Amino acid sequence: MTDHSTNNVVDLFTGKPIETSESLRFIRLSPELDGLEMLYSNNSSGTDLYSLKILCWGLRANGEVVGLVPWLNSIVACPDIQDPLDGRFEGYYDPGIEEIFHEPPIHKIVELETAAEYFEYESNQADEVVQEVPDTIGTHAVFMDADKENLTLTEVVSWRLFASGEIHGMLIDHNSVETTPVLPGDECLYPAQGSECFRYFFQHHIANKIKSEDPEALAAIAALVTSP
């Protein structure tokens, strides 16, 4: 495996490198196109496991490859989800063969490392766009107005990776659309996380329940978006 890390600081007791924000920075993305999922649990789930579709796989500057999912108000590396209330990462899942595994698929590791070597480029401008991948799992962004009275759901078109390592969900500014269909990279796209009214990301099955005014879904979303 190619080592992209520039971190030379080690823990005196373990001898392992101490991870920094620079070493954990994402430098390359690869969409998940085979329906692989993330499994998670929480304190109220007992022995049950829940699943979320993986959006893409990300290569960090330290050479680590992880699955990424829209989680609450950002996109998060699956192994980093370790909250007992919101959820704990339990592994990756292939629903086609009903197999649970804990390491990224080797073909994704090879793909990301090869692409990173081919497109090797370092930018000193944190806001420069390095890569943009389409959203393939039906992610929606949820907004709430300043009075906390109205919810708006907007489909995420793509995910934009910046040189800083940040990943933003991109939405359509319908007042700026010049041509259709709107594709990743279009100038009419803007980042959801940049809006003060943005609250959370949800995958399509939850978004559809909210759109159909499912009582349980509406109660759950209301509790989320109105919490401090």
C-alpha positions in Angstrom: 0.0 0.0 0.0 1.3 3.4 -0.9 1.9 5.6 2.2 0.7 9.1 1.6 1.4 10.2 5.2 3.9 12.9 6.1 3.4 12.4 9.8 6.6 11.5 11.6 5.4 12.1 15.2 5.0 8.8 17.1 3.6 7.9 20.5 6.5 7.1 22.9 4.6 4.3 24.5 3.0 2.5 21.5 5.5 3.5 18.8 2.6 4.3 16.5 2.2 7.5 14.6 0.1 10.2 16.3 -2.6 11.1 13.8 -3.0 14.8 13.0 -5.7 16.7 11.1 -3.3 16.8 8.1 -2.7 13.0 8.1 -6.5 12.4 8.4 -7.3 14.7 5.5 -9.1 13.1 2.6 -7.3 13.4 -0.7 -9.3 11.2 -3.0 -12.9 9.7 -3.3 -14.4 6.8 -5.1 -18.2 6.4 -5.4 -19.7 3.1 -4.1 -21.6 1.6 -7.0 -22.3 -1.9 -5.8 -24.8 -1.2 -3.0 -22.4 -1.9 0.0 -23.7 -0.7 3.3 -22.5 0.4 6.8 -23.9 -1.4 9.8 -24.4 0.4 13.1 -26.0 0.0 16.5 -26.9 2.2 19.4 -27.9 1.8 23.1 -31.6 1.4 22.3 -31.1 -1.2 19.5 -30.2 -4.2 21.7 -28.8 -6.8 19.5 -30.3 -5.3 16.3 -28.2 -3.7 13.7 -29.2 -0.9 11.3 -27.8 -0.2 7.9 -27.0 2.9 5.8 -25.9 2.8 2.2 -22.3 3.8 1.7 -21.9 7.0 -0.4 -18.2 6.5 -1.3 -14.8 5.4 -0.2 -12.2 7.9 0.8 -8.4 7.9 0.9 -6.8 9.8 3.7 -3.4 11.5 3.5 -2.0 8.8 5.8 -2.9 6.0 3.3 -6.0 4.8 5.2 -9.2 3.9 3.2 -12.6 4.2 4.8 -16.2 4.1 3.8 -18.1 7.4 4.0 -21.8 8.1 4.8 -23.9 11.2 5.2 -24.4 11.3 9.0 -26.3 14.0 10.9 -24.9 17.3 9.5 -21.8 16.1 7.7 -20.2 13.3 5.8 -18.4 11.0 8.2 -15.9 8.1 8.0 -17.8 4.9 9.1 -15.2 3.8 11.7 -15.4 7.3 13.3 -19.1 6.8 14.3 -18.7 5.8 17.9 -21.5 7.6 19.8 -23.6 5.2 22.0 -26.8 7.3 21.5 -26.6 8.3 17.8 -24.8 5.1 16.7 -21.7 2.9 16.8 -20.0 1.5 13.7 -20.3 -2.3 13.6 -18.8 -3.1 10.2 -19.4 -3.0 6.5 -22.1 -5.2 4.8 -22.6 -6.7 1.4 -26.4 -7.3 1.1 -25.9 -9.3 -2.1 -24.1 -12.1 -0.3 -25.1 -11.2 3.3 -21.5 -10.8 4.4 -20.2 -8.6 7.1 -16.6 -7.3 6.9 -14.5 -4.7 8.7 -11.9 -3.7 6.1 -12.5 -1.8 2.9 -12.7 -4.0 -0.3 -9.3 -4.5 -1.8 -10.5 -3.3 -5.2 -11.5 0.1 -3.7 -8.1 0.4 -2.0 -6.3 -0.3 -5.3 -8.6 2.1 -7.2 -8.0 4.9 -4.8 -4.3 4.5 -4.4 -3.8 4.2 -8.2 -6.0 7.3 -8.8 -4.1 9.3 -6.2 -0.8 8.5 -7.8 -2.1 9.3 -11.3 -3.7 12.6 -10.3 -1.1 13.5 -7.7 -1.5 17.2 -7.1 -1.0 19.4 -4.0 -2.8 22.7 -3.7 -1.9 25.4 -1.2 -5.5 26.9 -1.5 -7.8 25.1 1.0 -10.9 26.1 -1.0 -9.7 24.6 -4.3 -11.9 21.8 -5.6 -9.9 18.6 -5.9 -12.7 16.2 -6.9 -16.5 16.0 -7.2 -18.5 12.8 -7.2 -22.3 12.4 -7.8 -24.7 11.4 -5.1 -25.9 7.9 -5.9 -27.9 7.1 -2.7 -30.6 9.7 -2.8 -29.3 12.0 0.0 -31.5 14.9 0.9 -30.5 18.0 2.9 -33.0 19.2 5.5 -33.4 22.9 6.2 -35.5 24.8 8.8 -36.4 28.4 8.6 -35.4 30.9 11.3 -38.7 30.6 13.1 -38.4 26.8 13.2 -41.8 26.4 11.6 -41.1 25.1 8.1 -39.0 22.2 6.9 -37.5 22.0 3.4 -36.0 18.9 1.8 -33.6 19.4 -1.1 -31.9 16.6 -3.1 -28.1 16.5 -3.0 -26.6 16.4 -6.5 -23.0 15.8 -5.7 -20.2 15.8 -3.1 -17.3 18.2 -3.5 -13.9 17.4 -2.1 -11.8 20.5 -1.3 -8.0 20.7 -0.9 -8.5 21.2 2.8 -10.0 17.7 2.9 -13.5 18.9 3.6 -16.4 17.3 1.7 -19.5 19.3 1.1 -22.9 18.2 -0.2 -23.8 20.3 -3.3 -27.4 21.6 -3.9 -29.0 23.3 -6.9 -29.6 27.1 -6.7 -32.6 27.1 -9.0 -32.3 30.8 -9.7 -28.9 30.2 -11.2 -29.7 27.2 -13.5 -28.7 27.9 -17.1 -28.8 24.4 -18.6 -30.4 21.1 -17.6 -29.8 18.5 -16.4 -27.7 19.9 -13.6 -24.6 17.8 -13.3 -21.7 17.7 -10.8 -19.4 20.7 -11.2 -22.2 23.0 -12.5 -21.8 26.6 -11.4 -25.4 26.7 -10.0 -24.4 24.3 -7.2 -23.8 25.5 -3.7 -22.8 23.7 -0.4 -25.5 22.7 2.0 -23.2 23.1 5.0 -22.7 26.8 4.1 -26.4 27.7 4.9 -27.4 28.8 8.4 -30.8 27.0 7.9 -29.2 23.6 7.1 -29.8 21.0 9.8 -29.2 17.4 8.6 -28.6 14.9 5.8 -31.0 12.0 5.3 -31.0 9.2 2.8 -33.9 8.8 0.5 -36.0 6.3 2.5 -36.2 8.7 5.4 -36.7 11.7 3.1 -39.6 9.9 1.4 -41.3 9.3 4.8 -41.0 12.9 5.6 -42.4 13.9 2.2 -45.3 11.6 2.7 -45.9 13.1 6.2 -45.3 9.9 8.0 -46.2 10.7 11.7 -43.3 8.9 13.2 -40.8 10.4 10.8 -42.2 13.9 11.3 -42.0 13.5 15.1 -38.4 12.3 14.9 -37.2 15.0 12.5 -39.0 17.7 14.6 -37.1 16.5 17.7 -33.8 16.6 15.8 -34.0 20.0 14.1 -35.4 21.8 17.1 -32.9 20.5 19.6 -30.2 23.0 20.7 
